[in-house]
């Protein structure tokens, strides 16, 4: 299991974990229609919507064990926008 702020930064959806944490604290990260905190535990199949200046929606395909090299990121999420 992995926290949503850690997941988003590890797979490169958001560049830094602190930014992901701030977005979650501001209510700008949602799973479905539900706002989630930075501590939310990501599950395979979750659809994560990130609002704000660079909105994006992704589907979680897999959960990494740590940071992911740029060329391997498409294995962990699919962009739905």
Secondary structure, 3 states (H helix, E strand, C coil): CEEHHHHHHHCCCCCCHHHHHHHHHCCCEEECCEECCCCCEECCCCEEEECCCCCEEEEECCCCCCCCCHHHHHHCEEECC
